[in-house]
Amino acid sequence: MDYIIEKAYDPAFWFQGLFFPIILYLLSKLFQVTPVVVRWLGNKVINGFLRKLLKGLSRRFFKNELVKIKLLRRNPYAIQYQIAKERSYFLIFIMTSFLYLVLAFTTQIANLLAVNTFAFIITTAPLYYIEFKWLIENSLVKKLIISANKIRPKHVN
């Protein structure tokens, strides 16, 4: 009984007992309002400047890709070079993945994820970059082959 009376006179007990439930209540109310605010703010930002910027960047990327495909599709050596470049990126990606797998078993890089996620992402950024480059080249080669097949000469037997 003395323990209960001692806690009743302790201001820290009342602070913990009242402060954290009030904070939790306010957070619950905030999260009820958050989707409405995020939706409203997102529509304003996405429909505005950000949407125009992303649309312009994607159009420029696709235009440059189409120009590159049209320049390369008639030259079989250029097509083979692009295929070799794509396969090289794939091999570099596989070797880098294997290197990071070896590092995960031999060093403390796997523990870095639990300790500091941002440092882990920075440490493995070369792997993501190489994969991204390989995927872009792979997409380009697929589109290049499809485009070259459209204009290929017919076989005469």
C-alpha positions in Angstrom: 0.0 0.0 0.0 2.9 2.3 0.7 4.1 1.8 -2.9 0.8 3.1 -4.3 0.7 6.1 -2.0 4.3 6.9 -2.9 3.4 6.7 -6.6 0.4 9.0 -6.0 2.6 11.7 -4.6 5.3 11.3 -7.4 4.8 14.0 -10.1 6.8 11.9 -12.7 4.2 9.1 -12.3 1.3 11.5 -13.0 3.3 13.0 -15.9 3.8 9.7 -17.5 0.3 8.5 -16.8 -1.3 11.6 -18.3 1.2 13.0 -20.8 1.6 9.9 -23.0 -2.1 9.0 -23.3 -2.8 12.6 -24.3 0.0 12.5 -26.9 -1.4 9.2 -28.3 -4.9 10.7 -28.5 -3.6 13.8 -30.3 -1.6 11.6 -32.7 -4.6 9.5 -33.5 -6.6 12.6 -34.3 -3.7 13.9 -36.4 -3.6 10.6 -38.4 -7.3 10.9 -39.0 -6.8 14.3 -40.6 -3.6 13.5 -42.4 -5.0 11.6 -45.4 -7.2 14.6 -46.3 -4.4 17.0 -46.0 -2.0 14.8 -47.9 -4.5 14.3 -50.7 -5.2 18.0 -50.9 -1.6 19.0 -50.9 -0.6 16.2 -53.2 -3.2 17.2 -55.8 -2.0 20.8 -55.6 1.7 19.9 -56.0 1.3 17.0 -58.5 -1.1 19.0 -60.7 1.2 21.9 -60.6 4.9 22.3 -61.1 5.9 18.7 -60.2 3.6 17.1 -62.7 4.8 19.4 -65.5 8.4 18.7 -64.6 8.0 15.0 -64.6 6.1 15.0 -67.8 8.7 17.0 -69.5 11.5 14.8 -68.3 9.8 11.6 -69.3 9.0 13.0 -72.8 12.6 14.1 -73.2 13.9 10.7 -72.1 11.6 8.8 -74.6 12.4 11.2 -77.4 16.1 10.7 -76.9 15.6 7.0 -76.8 13.6 7.0 -80.0 16.2 9.1 -81.8 18.9 6.7 -80.7 16.9 3.7 -81.8 16.2 5.2 -85.3 19.9 6.0 -85.7 21.0 2.5 -84.8 18.4 0.2 -86.2 19.8 0.0 -89.8 23.3 -0.8 -88.7 23.7 -4.5 -87.6 27.1 -3.8 -86.1 25.7 -1.0 -84.0 22.9 -3.4 -82.8 25.5 -6.0 -81.9 27.5 -3.4 -80.0 24.4 -2.4 -78.0 23.7 -6.0 -77.2 27.3 -6.5 -76.1 27.1 -3.4 -74.0 23.9 -4.6 -72.3 25.5 -8.0 -71.6 28.5 -6.3 -70.1 26.4 -4.3 -67.8 24.6 -7.6 -66.8 27.9 -9.3 -66.0 29.1 -6.3 -64.0 25.8 -6.4 -62.1 26.2 -10.1 -61.4 29.9 -9.7 -60.3 28.9 -6.7 -58.0 26.1 -8.7 -56.5 28.5 -11.6 -55.8 31.0 -9.2 -54.3 28.3 -7.8 -51.9 27.2 -11.3 -51.1 30.8 -12.2 -50.1 31.1 -8.9 -48.1 27.8 -9.8 -46.3 29.3 -13.1 -45.1 32.9 -11.9 -44.4 32.4 -8.4 -43.0 29.8 -6.6 -40.8 28.0 -5.1 -43.8 24.9 -7.2 -43.0 24.8 -5.7 -39.5 24.9 -2.2 -41.0 21.3 -2.6 -42.1 20.2 -3.1 -38.5 22.4 -0.3 -37.1 22.0 2.4 -39.7 19.7 1.9 -42.7 20.9 5.1 -44.5 24.5 4.0 -44.3 23.6 0.6 -45.7 21.8 2.2 -48.6 24.8 4.4 -49.3 27.1 1.4 -49.1 25.1 -0.6 -51.5 24.4 2.3 -53.9 26.9 1.1 -56.6 24.9 -2.1 -56.9 21.6 -0.1 -57.4 23.3 2.2 -60.0 24.7 -0.7 -62.0 21.3 -2.5 -61.9 19.6 0.6 -63.1 22.0 1.1 -65.9 21.6 -2.5 -67.0 17.8 -2.3 -66.9 17.9 0.8 -69.1 20.3 -0.8 -71.6 18.2 -4.0 -71.6 15.1 -2.0 -72.4 16.9 -0.1 -75.2 18.2 -3.3 -76.7 14.7 -4.9 -76.7 13.2 -1.9 -78.4 16.1 -1.7 -80.8 15.6 -5.3 -81.9 11.8 -4.8 -82.3 12.5 -1.7 -84.4 15.2 -3.4 -86.5 12.9 -6.4 -87.2 10.3 -4.1 -88.7 12.7 -2.8 -91.4 14.7 -6.0 -92.0 15.2 -7.2 -95.5 13.1 -10.1 -96.6 14.9 -13.4 -97.2 15.0 -14.6 -100.7 15.6 -18.3 -101.2 
